[in-house]
């Protein structure tokens, strides 16, 4: 079974979103004063944003890698096509 980068990234992002929602709900129902709860929500939001930025950066890097590999395969295929064309004409 091949490793599916797109599925892994999607699952990771859903996990992060679920964790952020769960943390927010836990804070909303926590028995703390409003200003403390709001501060905790802000901090949780910042941590979630940082995690999402990192996931986005990783996704962009993987996308660049896949693009480069695809370009290399296409270049090699074009070269093989030209060789075959010369053999047939030749």
PyMOL Python script that loads the backbone (N, CA, C, O; Angstrom):
from pymol import cmd

cmd.read_pdbstr("""\
ATOM      1  N   UNK A   1       0.848  -1.178   0.000  1.00  0.00           N
ATOM      2  CA  UNK A   1       0.000   0.000   0.000  1.00  0.00           C
ATOM      3  C   UNK A   1       0.890   1.237   0.000  1.00  0.00           C
ATOM      4  O   UNK A   1       1.772   1.369   0.849  1.00  0.00           O
ATOM      5  N   UNK A   2       0.665   2.138  -0.941  1.00  0.00           N
ATOM      6  CA  UNK A   2       1.485   3.344  -1.070  1.00  0.00           C
ATOM      7  C   UNK A   2       1.062   4.391  -0.049  1.00  0.00           C
ATOM      8  O   UNK A   2      -0.095   4.449   0.369  1.00  0.00           O
ATOM      9  N   UNK A   3       2.015   5.205   0.336  1.00  0.00           N
ATOM     10  CA  UNK A   3       1.767   6.292   1.293  1.00  0.00           C
ATOM     11  C   UNK A   3       1.137   7.453   0.540  1.00  0.00           C
ATOM     12  O   UNK A   3       1.722   7.952  -0.421  1.00  0.00           O
ATOM     13  N   UNK A   4      -0.041   7.889   0.958  1.00  0.00           N
ATOM     14  CA  UNK A   4      -0.768   8.960   0.299  1.00  0.00           C
ATOM     15  C   UNK A   4      -0.547  10.265   1.078  1.00  0.00           C
ATOM     16  O   UNK A   4      -1.157  10.482   2.125  1.00  0.00           O
ATOM     17  N   UNK A   5       0.317  11.115   0.561  1.00  0.00           N
ATOM     18  CA  UNK A   5       0.673  12.368   1.222  1.00  0.00           C
ATOM     19  C   UNK A   5      -0.538  13.270   1.385  1.00  0.00           C
ATOM     20  O   UNK A   5      -0.721  13.896   2.429  1.00  0.00           O
ATOM     21  N   UNK A   6      -1.365  13.333   0.349  1.00  0.00           N
ATOM     22  CA  UNK A   6      -2.536  14.208   0.401  1.00  0.00           C
ATOM     23  C   UNK A   6      -3.507  13.772   1.497  1.00  0.00           C
ATOM     24  O   UNK A   6      -4.036  14.607   2.232  1.00  0.00           O
ATOM     25  N   UNK A   7      -3.737  12.474   1.603  1.00  0.00           N
ATOM     26  CA  UNK A   7      -4.641  11.969   2.635  1.00  0.00           C
ATOM     27  C   UNK A   7      -4.061  12.215   4.025  1.00  0.00           C
ATOM     28  O   UNK A   7      -4.787  12.593   4.944  1.00  0.00           O
ATOM     29  N   UNK A   8      -2.749  12.000   4.182  1.00  0.00           N
ATOM     30  CA  UNK A   8      -2.091  12.239   5.466  1.00  0.00           C
ATOM     31  C   UNK A   8      -2.230  13.696   5.886  1.00  0.00           C
ATOM     32  O   UNK A   8      -2.548  13.987   7.039  1.00  0.00           O
ATOM     33  N   UNK A   9      -1.992  14.605   4.955  1.00  0.00           N
ATOM     34  CA  UNK A   9      -2.081  16.033   5.259  1.00  0.00           C
ATOM     35  C   UNK A   9      -3.506  16.414   5.621  1.00  0.00           C
ATOM     36  O   UNK A   9      -3.733  17.170   6.566  1.00  0.00           O
ATOM     37  N   UNK A  10      -4.468  15.890   4.868  1.00  0.00           N
ATOM     38  CA  UNK A  10      -5.870  16.170   5.159  1.00  0.00           C
ATOM     39  C   UNK A  10      -6.241  15.665   6.552  1.00  0.00           C
ATOM     40  O   UNK A  10      -6.907  16.368   7.312  1.00  0.00           O
ATOM     41  N   UNK A  11      -5.815  14.459   6.884  1.00  0.00           N
ATOM     42  CA  UNK A  11      -6.109  13.910   8.206  1.00  0.00           C
ATOM     43  C   UNK A  11      -5.453  14.739   9.306  1.00  0.00           C
ATOM     44  O   UNK A  11      -6.053  14.973  10.355  1.00  0.00           O
ATOM     45  N   UNK A  12      -4.233  15.177   9.067  1.00  0.00           N
ATOM     46  CA  UNK A  12      -3.525  15.980  10.066  1.00  0.00           C
ATOM     47  C   UNK A  12      -4.239  17.313  10.294  1.00  0.00           C
ATOM     48  O   UNK A  12      -4.369  17.765  11.432  1.00  0.00           O
ATOM     49  N   UNK A  13      -4.693  17.932   9.222  1.00  0.00           N
ATOM     50  CA  UNK A  13      -5.391  19.206   9.366  1.00  0.00           C
ATOM     51  C   UNK A  13      -6.729  19.031  10.079  1.00  0.00           C
ATOM     52  O   UNK A  13      -7.106  19.870  10.897  1.00  0.00           O
ATOM     53  N   UNK A  14      -7.447  17.957   9.779  1.00  0.00           N
ATOM     54  CA  UNK A  14      -8.713  17.690  10.476  1.00  0.00           C
ATOM     55  C   UNK A  14      -8.459  17.427  11.956  1.00  0.00           C
ATOM     56  O   UNK A  14      -9.226  17.861  12.815  1.00  0.00           O
ATOM     57  N   UNK A  15      -7.374  16.711  12.242  1.00  0.00           N
ATOM     58  CA  UNK A  15      -7.031  16.457  13.642  1.00  0.00           C
ATOM     59  C   UNK A  15      -6.771  17.762  14.380  1.00  0.00           C
ATOM     60  O   UNK A  15      -7.268  17.965  15.488  1.00  0.00           O
ATOM     61  N   UNK A  16      -5.992  18.644  13.764  1.00  0.00           N
ATOM     62  CA  UNK A  16      -5.686  19.936  14.384  1.00  0.00           C
ATOM     63  C   UNK A  16      -6.953  20.766  14.579  1.00  0.00           C
ATOM     64  O   UNK A  16      -7.133  21.401  15.618  1.00  0.00           O
ATOM     65  N   UNK A  17      -7.823  20.758  13.583  1.00  0.00           N
ATOM     66  CA  UNK A  17      -9.075  21.512  13.711  1.00  0.00           C
ATOM     67  C   UNK A  17      -9.927  20.946  14.837  1.00  0.00           C
ATOM     68  O   UNK A  17     -10.506  21.699  15.619  1.00  0.00           O
ATOM     69  N   UNK A  18     -10.007  19.628  14.922  1.00  0.00           N
ATOM     70  CA  UNK A  18     -10.773  18.992  15.989  1.00  0.00           C
ATOM     71  C   UNK A  18     -10.201  19.287  17.364  1.00  0.00           C
ATOM     72  O   UNK A  18     -10.937  19.527  18.321  1.00  0.00           O
ATOM     73  N   UNK A  19      -8.881  19.267  17.447  1.00  0.00           N
ATOM     74  CA  UNK A  19      -8.236  19.565  18.726  1.00  0.00           C
ATOM     75  C   UNK A  19      -8.509  21.005  19.145  1.00  0.00           C
ATOM     76  O   UNK A  19      -8.744  21.277  20.323  1.00  0.00           O
ATOM     77  N   UNK A  20      -8.480  21.927  18.185  1.00  0.00           N
ATOM     78  CA  UNK A  20      -8.744  23.333  18.493  1.00  0.00           C
ATOM     79  C   UNK A  20     -10.186  23.531  18.961  1.00  0.00           C
ATOM     80  O   UNK A  20     -10.441  24.256  19.923  1.00  0.00           O
ATOM     81  N   UNK A  21     -11.121  22.884  18.275  1.00  0.00           N
ATOM     82  CA  UNK A  21     -12.525  22.998  18.677  1.00  0.00           C
ATOM     83  C   UNK A  21     -12.726  22.390  20.066  1.00  0.00           C
ATOM     84  O   UNK A  21     -13.408  22.971  20.910  1.00  0.00           O
ATOM     85  N   UNK A  22     -12.134  21.224  20.297  1.00  0.00           N
ATOM     86  CA  UNK A  22     -12.255  20.580  21.605  1.00  0.00           C
ATOM     87  C   UNK A  22     -11.669  21.419  22.720  1.00  0.00           C
ATOM     88  O   UNK A  22     -12.256  21.529  23.797  1.00  0.00           O
ATOM     89  N   UNK A  23     -10.522  22.005  22.468  1.00  0.00           N
ATOM     90  CA  UNK A  23      -9.887  22.850  23.486  1.00  0.00           C
ATOM     91  C   UNK A  23     -10.737  24.084  23.770  1.00  0.00           C
ATOM     92  O   UNK A  23     -10.877  24.496  24.921  1.00  0.00           O
ATOM     93  N   UNK A  24     -11.298  24.665  22.728  1.00  0.00           N
ATOM     94  CA  UNK A  24     -12.138  25.846  22.910  1.00  0.00           C
ATOM     95  C   UNK A  24     -13.387  25.510  23.715  1.00  0.00           C
ATOM     96  O   UNK A  24     -13.763  26.252  24.623  1.00  0.00           O
ATOM     97  N   UNK A  25     -14.028  24.395  23.383  1.00  0.00           N
ATOM     98  CA  UNK A  25     -15.212  23.993  24.135  1.00  0.00           C
ATOM     99  C   UNK A  25     -14.880  23.702  25.597  1.00  0.00           C
ATOM    100  O   UNK A  25     -15.638  24.062  26.498  1.00  0.00           O
ATOM    101  N   UNK A  26     -13.746  23.052  25.823  1.00  0.00           N
ATOM    102  CA  UNK A  26     -13.344  22.762  27.202  1.00  0.00           C
ATOM    103  C   UNK A  26     -13.134  24.055  27.987  1.00  0.00           C
ATOM    104  O   UNK A  26     -13.508  24.147  29.156  1.00  0.00           O
ATOM    105  N   UNK A  27     -12.539  25.044  27.341  1.00  0.00           N
ATOM    106  CA  UNK A  27     -12.317  26.322  28.015  1.00  0.00           C
ATOM    107  C   UNK A  27     -13.623  27.070  28.273  1.00  0.00           C
ATOM    108  O   UNK A  27     -13.782  27.725  29.303  1.00  0.00           O
ATOM    109  N   UNK A  28     -14.552  26.964  27.326  1.00  0.00           N
ATOM    110  CA  UNK A  28     -15.823  27.664  27.493  1.00  0.00           C
ATOM    111  C   UNK A  28     -16.634  27.110  28.666  1.00  0.00           C
ATOM    112  O   UNK A  28     -17.376  27.850  29.312  1.00  0.00           O
ATOM    113  N   UNK A  29     -16.495  25.829  28.939  1.00  0.00           N
ATOM    114  CA  UNK A  29     -17.240  25.210  30.027  1.00  0.00           C
ATOM    115  C   UNK A  29     -16.420  25.090  31.316  1.00  0.00           C
ATOM    116  O   UNK A  29     -16.874  24.499  32.295  1.00  0.00           O
ATOM    117  N   UNK A  30     -15.232  25.643  31.305  1.00  0.00           N
ATOM    118  CA  UNK A  30     -14.371  25.593  32.487  1.00  0.00           C
ATOM    119  C   UNK A  30     -14.883  26.566  33.546  1.00  0.00           C
ATOM    120  O   UNK A  30     -15.362  27.653  33.222  1.00  0.00           O
ATOM    121  N   UNK A  31     -14.779  26.173  34.799  1.00  0.00           N
ATOM    122  CA  UNK A  31     -15.251  27.060  35.878  1.00  0.00           C
ATOM    123  C   UNK A  31     -14.196  28.111  36.233  1.00  0.00           C
ATOM    124  O   UNK A  31     -13.593  28.058  37.304  1.00  0.00           O
ATOM    125  N   UNK A  32     -13.984  29.052  35.337  1.00  0.00           N
ATOM    126  CA  UNK A  32     -13.010  30.119  35.575  1.00  0.00           C
ATOM    127  C   UNK A  32     -13.680  31.450  35.258  1.00  0.00           C
ATOM    128  O   UNK A  32     -14.662  31.485  34.516  1.00  0.00           O
ATOM    129  N   UNK A  33     -13.167  32.534  35.805  1.00  0.00           N
ATOM    130  CA  UNK A  33     -13.720  33.857  35.486  1.00  0.00           C
ATOM    131  C   UNK A  33     -13.600  34.146  33.984  1.00  0.00           C
ATOM    132  O   UNK A  33     -12.739  33.586  33.306  1.00  0.00           O
ATOM    133  N   UNK A  34     -14.450  35.006  33.485  1.00  0.00           N
ATOM    134  CA  UNK A  34     -14.492  35.318  32.060  1.00  0.00           C
ATOM    135  C   UNK A  34     -13.178  35.796  31.494  1.00  0.00           C
ATOM    136  O   UNK A  34     -12.772  35.343  30.424  1.00  0.00           O
ATOM    137  N   UNK A  35     -12.494  36.706  32.187  1.00  0.00           N
ATOM    138  CA  UNK A  35     -11.242  37.241  31.646  1.00  0.00           C
ATOM    139  C   UNK A  35     -10.171  36.158  31.554  1.00  0.00           C
ATOM    140  O   UNK A  35      -9.350  36.173  30.637  1.00  0.00           O
ATOM    141  N   UNK A  36     -10.176  35.226  32.494  1.00  0.00           N
ATOM    142  CA  UNK A  36      -9.200  34.128  32.452  1.00  0.00           C
ATOM    143  C   UNK A  36      -9.526  33.199  31.287  1.00  0.00           C
ATOM    144  O   UNK A  36      -8.635  32.776  30.550  1.00  0.00           O
ATOM    145  N   UNK A  37     -10.805  32.888  31.130  1.00  0.00           N
ATOM    146  CA  UNK A  37     -11.220  32.007  30.037  1.00  0.00           C
ATOM    147  C   UNK A  37     -10.909  32.639  28.684  1.00  0.00           C
ATOM    148  O   UNK A  37     -10.424  31.957  27.781  1.00  0.00           O
ATOM    149  N   UNK A  38     -11.181  33.929  28.534  1.00  0.00           N
ATOM    150  CA  UNK A  38     -10.883  34.600  27.267  1.00  0.00           C
ATOM    151  C   UNK A  38      -9.391  34.585  26.965  1.00  0.00           C
ATOM    152  O   UNK A  38      -8.990  34.400  25.816  1.00  0.00           O
ATOM    153  N   UNK A  39      -8.566  34.779  27.998  1.00  0.00           N
ATOM    154  CA  UNK A  39      -7.117  34.741  27.811  1.00  0.00           C
ATOM    155  C   UNK A  39      -6.685  33.339  27.363  1.00  0.00           C
ATOM    156  O   UNK A  39      -5.848  33.192  26.474  1.00  0.00           O
ATOM    157  N   UNK A  40      -7.265  32.322  27.988  1.00  0.00           N
ATOM    158  CA  UNK A  40      -6.937  30.942  27.603  1.00  0.00           C
ATOM    159  C   UNK A  40      -7.359  30.656  26.165  1.00  0.00           C
ATOM    160  O   UNK A  40      -6.647  29.973  25.429  1.00  0.00           O
ATOM    161  N   UNK A  41      -8.515  31.179  25.769  1.00  0.00           N
ATOM    162  CA  UNK A  41      -8.980  30.980  24.396  1.00  0.00           C
ATOM    163  C   UNK A  41      -8.039  31.670  23.413  1.00  0.00           C
ATOM    164  O   UNK A  41      -7.716  31.108  22.367  1.00  0.00           O
ATOM    165  N   UNK A  42      -7.597  32.888  23.741  1.00  0.00           N
ATOM    166  CA  UNK A  42      -6.642  33.585  22.870  1.00  0.00           C
ATOM    167  C   UNK A  42      -5.361  32.789  22.712  1.00  0.00           C
ATOM    168  O   UNK A  42      -4.849  32.640  21.602  1.00  0.00           O
ATOM    169  N   UNK A  43      -4.839  32.276  23.823  1.00  0.00           N
ATOM    170  CA  UNK A  43      -3.597  31.489  23.763  1.00  0.00           C
ATOM    171  C   UNK A  43      -3.803  30.212  22.960  1.00  0.00           C
ATOM    172  O   UNK A  43      -2.948  29.834  22.160  1.00  0.00           O
ATOM    173  N   UNK A  44      -4.925  29.554  23.170  1.00  0.00           N
ATOM    174  CA  UNK A  44      -5.215  28.333  22.404  1.00  0.00           C
ATOM    175  C   UNK A  44      -5.343  28.657  20.918  1.00  0.00           C
ATOM    176  O   UNK A  44      -4.884  27.893  20.069  1.00  0.00           O
ATOM    177  N   UNK A  45      -5.962  29.781  20.611  1.00  0.00           N
ATOM    178  CA  UNK A  45      -6.090  30.205  19.219  1.00  0.00           C
ATOM    179  C   UNK A  45      -4.740  30.482  18.575  1.00  0.00           C
ATOM    180  O   UNK A  45      -4.500  30.117  17.424  1.00  0.00           O
ATOM    181  N   UNK A  46      -3.866  31.128  19.328  1.00  0.00           N
ATOM    182  CA  UNK A  46      -2.516  31.404  18.803  1.00  0.00           C
ATOM    183  C   UNK A  46      -1.755  30.103  18.546  1.00  0.00           C
ATOM    184  O   UNK A  46      -1.090  29.954  17.520  1.00  0.00           O
ATOM    185  N   UNK A  47      -1.860  29.166  19.488  1.00  0.00           N
ATOM    186  CA  UNK A  47      -1.184  27.869  19.293  1.00  0.00           C
ATOM    187  C   UNK A  47      -1.762  27.148  18.084  1.00  0.00           C
ATOM    188  O   UNK A  47      -1.025  26.533  17.312  1.00  0.00           O
ATOM    189  N   UNK A  48      -3.082  27.224  17.917  1.00  0.00           N
ATOM    190  CA  UNK A  48      -3.719  26.602  16.755  1.00  0.00           C
ATOM    191  C   UNK A  48      -3.270  27.246  15.459  1.00  0.00           C
ATOM    192  O   UNK A  48      -3.032  26.558  14.466  1.00  0.00           O
ATOM    193  N   UNK A  49      -3.154  28.563  15.466  1.00  0.00           N
ATOM    194  CA  UNK A  49      -2.693  29.280  14.275  1.00  0.00           C
ATOM    195  C   UNK A  49      -1.262  28.890  13.927  1.00  0.00           C
ATOM    196  O   UNK A  49      -0.944  28.664  12.759  1.00  0.00           O
ATOM    197  N   UNK A  50      -0.412  28.814  14.921  1.00  0.00           N
ATOM    198  CA  UNK A  50       0.979  28.412  14.686  1.00  0.00           C
ATOM    199  C   UNK A  50       1.028  26.998  14.113  1.00  0.00           C
ATOM    200  O   UNK A  50       1.777  26.733  13.173  1.00  0.00           O
ATOM    201  N   UNK A  51       0.231  26.091  14.678  1.00  0.00           N
ATOM    202  CA  UNK A  51       0.201  24.709  14.185  1.00  0.00           C
ATOM    203  C   UNK A  51      -0.308  24.665  12.746  1.00  0.00           C
ATOM    204  O   UNK A  51       0.219  23.918  11.922  1.00  0.00           O
ATOM    205  N   UNK A  52      -1.327  25.459  12.444  1.00  0.00           N
ATOM    206  CA  UNK A  52      -1.863  25.486  11.082  1.00  0.00           C
ATOM    207  C   UNK A  52      -0.840  26.065  10.102  1.00  0.00           C
ATOM    208  O   UNK A  52      -0.718  25.580   8.977  1.00  0.00           O
ATOM    209  N   UNK A  53      -0.108  27.093  10.521  1.00  0.00           N
ATOM    210  CA  UNK A  53       0.933  27.661   9.654  1.00  0.00           C
ATOM    211  C   UNK A  53       2.016  26.638   9.355  1.00  0.00           C
ATOM    212  O   UNK A  53       2.472  26.516   8.219  1.00  0.00           O
ATOM    213  N   UNK A  54       2.422  25.906  10.379  1.00  0.00           N
ATOM    214  CA  UNK A  54       3.443  24.868  10.173  1.00  0.00           C
ATOM    215  C   UNK A  54       2.939  23.788   9.227  1.00  0.00           C
ATOM    216  O   UNK A  54       3.665  23.342   8.339  1.00  0.00           O
ATOM    217  N   UNK A  55       1.693  23.369   9.421  1.00  0.00           N
ATOM    218  CA  UNK A  55       1.121  22.349   8.540  1.00  0.00           C
ATOM    219  C   UNK A  55       1.052  22.866   7.106  1.00  0.00           C
ATOM    220  O   UNK A  55       1.321  22.123   6.162  1.00  0.00           O
ATOM    221  N   UNK A  56       0.690  24.143   6.942  1.00  0.00           N
ATOM    222  CA  UNK A  56       0.641  24.744   5.613  1.00  0.00           C
ATOM    223  C   UNK A  56       2.011  24.804   4.963  1.00  0.00           C
ATOM    224  O   UNK A  56       2.152  24.549   3.767  1.00  0.00           O
ATOM    225  N   UNK A  57       3.024  25.141   5.756  1.00  0.00           N
ATOM    226  CA  UNK A  57       4.387  25.195   5.222  1.00  0.00           C
ATOM    227  C   UNK A  57       4.843  23.805   4.786  1.00  0.00           C
ATOM    228  O   UNK A  57       5.470  23.651   3.737  1.00  0.00           O
ATOM    229  N   UNK A  58       4.526  22.796   5.594  1.00  0.00           N
ATOM    230  CA  UNK A  58       4.888  21.420   5.234  1.00  0.00           C
ATOM    231  C   UNK A  58       4.165  20.993   3.967  1.00  0.00           C
ATOM    232  O   UNK A  58       4.748  20.333   3.107  1.00  0.00           O
ATOM    233  N   UNK A  59       2.894  21.369   3.852  1.00  0.00           N
ATOM    234  CA  UNK A  59       2.117  21.027   2.668  1.00  0.00           C
ATOM    235  C   UNK A  59       2.705  21.691   1.428  1.00  0.00           C
ATOM    236  O   UNK A  59       2.797  21.061   0.375  1.00  0.00           O
ATOM    237  N   UNK A  60       3.104  22.962   1.542  1.00  0.00           N
ATOM    238  CA  UNK A  60       3.719  23.653   0.412  1.00  0.00           C
ATOM    239  C   UNK A  60       5.032  22.987   0.004  1.00  0.00           C
ATOM    240  O   UNK A  60       5.307  22.831  -1.186  1.00  0.00           O
ATOM    241  N   UNK A  61       5.833  22.597   0.978  1.00  0.00           N
ATOM    242  CA  UNK A  61       7.106  21.944   0.683  1.00  0.00           C
ATOM    243  C   UNK A  61       6.880  20.607  -0.023  1.00  0.00           C
ATOM    244  O   UNK A  61       7.568  20.282  -0.991  1.00  0.00           O
ATOM    245  N   UNK A  62       5.917  19.844   0.466  1.00  0.00           N
ATOM    246  CA  UNK A  62       5.610  18.560  -0.179  1.00  0.00           C
ATOM    247  C   UNK A  62       5.083  18.790  -1.593  1.00  0.00           C
ATOM    248  O   UNK A  62       5.392  18.028  -2.509  1.00  0.00           O
ATOM    249  N   UNK A  63       4.284  19.844  -1.763  1.00  0.00           N
ATOM    250  CA  UNK A  63       3.779  20.176  -3.089  1.00  0.00           C
ATOM    251  C   UNK A  63       4.909  20.525  -4.046  1.00  0.00           C
ATOM    252  O   UNK A  63       4.894  20.111  -5.205  1.00  0.00           O
ATOM    253  N   UNK A  64       5.889  21.285  -3.564  1.00  0.00           N
ATOM    254  CA  UNK A  64       7.056  21.620  -4.401  1.00  0.00           C
ATOM    255  C   UNK A  64       7.827  20.362  -4.781  1.00  0.00           C
ATOM    256  O   UNK A  64       8.249  20.208  -5.928  1.00  0.00           O
ATOM    257  N   UNK A  65       8.011  19.458  -3.812  1.00  0.00           N
ATOM    258  CA  UNK A  65       8.716  18.213  -4.089  1.00  0.00           C
ATOM    259  C   UNK A  65       7.994  17.391  -5.149  1.00  0.00           C
ATOM    260  O   UNK A  65       8.615  16.872  -6.077  1.00  0.00           O
ATOM    261  N   UNK A  66       6.686  17.278  -5.004  1.00  0.00           N
ATOM    262  CA  UNK A  66       5.894  16.508  -5.967  1.00  0.00           C
ATOM    263  C   UNK A  66       5.958  17.157  -7.342  1.00  0.00           C
ATOM    264  O   UNK A  66       6.068  16.460  -8.351  1.00  0.00           O
ATOM    265  N   UNK A  67       5.890  18.482  -7.392  1.00  0.00           N
ATOM    266  CA  UNK A  67       5.997  19.195  -8.663  1.00  0.00           C
ATOM    267  C   UNK A  67       7.337  18.911  -9.335  1.00  0.00           C
ATOM    268  O   UNK A  67       7.386  18.610 -10.527  1.00  0.00           O
ATOM    269  N   UNK A  68       8.418  19.007  -8.572  1.00  0.00           N
ATOM    270  CA  UNK A  68       9.748  18.768  -9.135  1.00  0.00           C
ATOM    271  C   UNK A  68       9.891  17.341  -9.653  1.00  0.00           C
ATOM    272  O   UNK A  68      10.445  17.116 -10.729  1.00  0.00           O
ATOM    273  N   UNK A  69       9.388  16.380  -8.879  1.00  0.00           N
ATOM    274  CA  UNK A  69       9.454  14.984  -9.329  1.00  0.00           C
ATOM    275  C   UNK A  69       8.631  14.778 -10.591  1.00  0.00           C
ATOM    276  O   UNK A  69       9.060  14.078 -11.508  1.00  0.00           O
ATOM    277  N   UNK A  70       7.451  15.385 -10.640  1.00  0.00           N
ATOM    278  CA  UNK A  70       6.604  15.271 -11.828  1.00  0.00           C
ATOM    279  C   UNK A  70       7.255  15.899 -13.041  1.00  0.00           C
ATOM    280  O   UNK A  70       7.180  15.359 -14.145  1.00  0.00           O
ATOM    281  N   UNK A  71       7.894  17.043 -12.838  1.00  0.00           N
ATOM    282  CA  UNK A  71       8.580  17.715 -13.936  1.00  0.00           C
ATOM    283  C   UNK A  71       9.726  16.854 -14.457  1.00  0.00           C
ATOM    284  O   UNK A  71       9.939  16.757 -15.665  1.00  0.00           O
ATOM    285  N   UNK A  72      10.461  16.232 -13.540  1.00  0.00           N
ATOM    286  CA  UNK A  72      11.573  15.366 -13.933  1.00  0.00           C
ATOM    287  C   UNK A  72      11.055  14.168 -14.730  1.00  0.00           C
ATOM    288  O   UNK A  72      11.643  13.802 -15.748  1.00  0.00           O
ATOM    289  N   UNK A  73       9.970  13.562 -14.279  1.00  0.00           N
ATOM    290  CA  UNK A  73       9.394  12.416 -15.000  1.00  0.00           C
ATOM    291  C   UNK A  73       8.922  12.855 -16.384  1.00  0.00           C
ATOM    292  O   UNK A  73       9.132  12.137 -17.362  1.00  0.00           O
ATOM    293  N   UNK A  74       8.289  14.020 -16.479  1.00  0.00           N
ATOM    294  CA  UNK A  74       7.821  14.515 -17.770  1.00  0.00           C
ATOM    295  C   UNK A  74       8.996  14.789 -18.712  1.00  0.00           C
ATOM    296  O   UNK A  74       8.922  14.483 -19.902  1.00  0.00           O
ATOM    297  N   UNK A  75      10.065  15.357 -18.189  1.00  0.00           N
ATOM    298  CA  UNK A  75      11.252  15.615 -19.011  1.00  0.00           C
ATOM    299  C   UNK A  75      11.857  14.313 -19.524  1.00  0.00           C
ATOM    300  O   UNK A  75      12.241  14.214 -20.690  1.00  0.00           O
ATOM    301  N   UNK A  76      11.941  13.314 -18.645  1.00  0.00           N
ATOM    302  CA  UNK A  76      12.477  12.017 -19.048  1.00  0.00           C
ATOM    303  C   UNK A  76      11.579  11.351 -20.082  1.00  0.00           C
ATOM    304  O   UNK A  76      12.076  10.734 -21.024  1.00  0.00           O
ATOM    305  N   UNK A  77      10.270  11.467 -19.919  1.00  0.00           N
ATOM    306  CA  UNK A  77       9.338  10.884 -20.883  1.00  0.00           C
ATOM    307  C   UNK A  77       9.481  11.567 -22.241  1.00  0.00           C
ATOM    308  O   UNK A  77       9.447  10.901 -23.276  1.00  0.00           O
ATOM    309  N   UNK A  78       9.641  12.892 -22.244  1.00  0.00           N
ATOM    310  CA  UNK A  78       9.813  13.620 -23.495  1.00  0.00           C
ATOM    311  C   UNK A  78      11.102  13.183 -24.193  1.00  0.00           C
ATOM    312  O   UNK A  78      11.142  13.032 -25.414  1.00  0.00           O
ATOM    313  N   UNK A  79      12.140  12.988 -23.407  1.00  0.00           N
ATOM    314  CA  UNK A  79      13.409  12.542 -23.973  1.00  0.00           C
ATOM    315  C   UNK A  79      13.272  11.143 -24.583  1.00  0.00           C
ATOM    316  O   UNK A  79      13.765  10.899 -25.684  1.00  0.00           O
ATOM    317  N   UNK A  80      12.622  10.248 -23.892  1.00  0.00           N
ATOM    318  CA  UNK A  80      12.401   8.894 -24.415  1.00  0.00           C
ATOM    319  C   UNK A  80      11.537   8.931 -25.678  1.00  0.00           C
ATOM    320  O   UNK A  80      11.776   8.173 -26.618  1.00  0.00           O
ATOM    321  N   UNK A  81      10.548   9.799 -25.700  1.00  0.00           N
ATOM    322  CA  UNK A  81       9.707   9.944 -26.871  1.00  0.00           C
ATOM    323  C   UNK A  81      10.529  10.380 -28.072  1.00  0.00           C
ATOM    324  O   UNK A  81      10.382   9.835 -29.166  1.00  0.00           O
ATOM    325  N   UNK A  82      11.390  11.363 -27.865  1.00  0.00           N
ATOM    326  CA  UNK A  82      12.249  11.847 -28.963  1.00  0.00           C
ATOM    327  C   UNK A  82      13.177  10.745 -29.462  1.00  0.00           C
ATOM    328  O   UNK A  82      13.381  10.596 -30.667  1.00  0.00           O
ATOM    329  N   UNK A  83      13.738   9.975 -28.532  1.00  0.00           N
ATOM    330  CA  UNK A  83      14.609   8.857 -28.940  1.00  0.00           C
ATOM    331  C   UNK A  83      13.837   7.847 -29.784  1.00  0.00           C
ATOM    332  O   UNK A  83      14.315   7.382 -30.819  1.00  0.00           O
ATOM    333  N   UNK A  84      12.635   7.521 -29.318  1.00  0.00           N
ATOM    334  CA  UNK A  84      11.809   6.557 -30.064  1.00  0.00           C
ATOM    335  C   UNK A  84      11.432   7.099 -31.444  1.00  0.00           C
ATOM    336  O   UNK A  84      11.420   6.364 -32.431  1.00  0.00           O
ATOM    337  N   UNK A  85      11.134   8.362 -31.492  1.00  0.00           N
ATOM    338  CA  UNK A  85      10.786   8.984 -32.765  1.00  0.00           C
ATOM    339  C   UNK A  85      11.951   8.906 -33.745  1.00  0.00           C
ATOM    340  O   UNK A  85      11.751   8.620 -34.925  1.00  0.00           O
ATOM    341  N   UNK A  86      13.175   9.158 -33.258  1.00  0.00           N
ATOM    342  CA  UNK A  86      14.358   9.089 -34.117  1.00  0.00           C
ATOM    343  C   UNK A  86      14.619   7.673 -34.590  1.00  0.00           C
ATOM    344  O   UNK A  86      15.044   7.461 -35.726  1.00  0.00           O
ATOM    345  N   UNK A  87      14.365   6.690 -33.713  1.00  0.00           N
ATOM    346  CA  UNK A  87      14.565   5.292 -34.100  1.00  0.00           C
ATOM    347  C   UNK A  87      13.576   4.886 -35.193  1.00  0.00           C
ATOM    348  O   UNK A  87      13.937   4.172 -36.129  1.00  0.00           O
ATOM    349  N   UNK A  88      12.365   5.331 -35.075  1.00  0.00           N
ATOM    350  CA  UNK A  88      11.340   4.983 -36.063  1.00  0.00           C
ATOM    351  C   UNK A  88      11.638   5.671 -37.390  1.00  0.00           C
ATOM    352  O   UNK A  88      11.479   5.069 -38.452  1.00  0.00           O
ATOM    353  N   UNK A  89      12.061   6.907 -37.335  1.00  0.00           N
ATOM    354  CA  UNK A  89      12.347   7.670 -38.563  1.00  0.00           C
ATOM    355  C   UNK A  89      13.654   7.230 -39.206  1.00  0.00           C
ATOM    356  O   UNK A  89      13.834   7.326 -40.420  1.00  0.00           O
ATOM    357  N   UNK A  90      14.541   6.756 -38.384  1.00  0.00           N
ATOM    358  CA  UNK A  90      15.877   6.555 -38.748  1.00  0.00           C
ATOM    359  C   UNK A  90      16.468   5.563 -39.549  1.00  0.00           C
ATOM    360  O   UNK A  90      17.683   5.570 -39.746  1.00  0.00           O
TER     361      UNK A  90
END
""", "prot")
cmd.dss("prot")
cmd.show_as("cartoon", "prot")
cmd.util.cbc("prot")
cmd.orient("prot")
